[in-house]
Amino acid sequence: ALSLLNSPFMMQQAEAFAARVKNEAGEAVDAQIARAYALAMCRDATREEAAKARELADAHGMVALCRALLNSSEFVYLN
């Protein structure tokens, strides 16, 4: 788990993911959040998830949000 969170590879992937999200969704943070969830989770974010994602993106940037999504259990494990 710590390797996924802190490895240089995962940081590069989060940066590339954030760049893709910005390229596809434009400058609006809410649109970027919606696109990031669609790409990572193949679903829309719930209202609560979107609000928490907005807080994280505002405080730490879109790369941090993309890193969190890439490290989420929903992304890492299949049901």
C-alpha positions, 0 to 999 in steps of 0.5 A, spaced: 500 500 500 505 504 501 509 503 495 502 504 491 502 511 495 509 513 494 512 510 488 515 515 483 511 511 478 505 512 481 506 519 482 508 520 474 501 516 473 498 521 477 501 527 473 499 524 467 492 522 469 491 529 471 494 532 465 489 528 461 483 530 465 485 537 464 486 536 457 479 533 456 475 537 461 478 544 460 479 548 466 473 548 470 475 544 477 468 540 477 468 538 470 475 535 471 473 531 477 467 529 473 472 526 468 477 523 473 471 519 476 468 517 469 475 515 467 478 511 474 471 508 476 467 508 470 461 512 474 459 518 476 461 521 483 456 521 488 455 528 491 459 527 497 464 524 493 464 530 489 464 535 495 470 531 498 474 531 491 473 538 490 476 540 497 482 535 496 483 538 489 482 546 492 487 544 497 492 540 494 491 540 486 488 535 481 494 531 481 493 529 489 486 527 487 488 523 481 493 520 486 488 518 491 483 515 485 489 511 483 490 508 490 482 507 492 480 500 493 475 501 488 480 502 483 485 497 485 481 491 486 475 488 482 469 486 485 
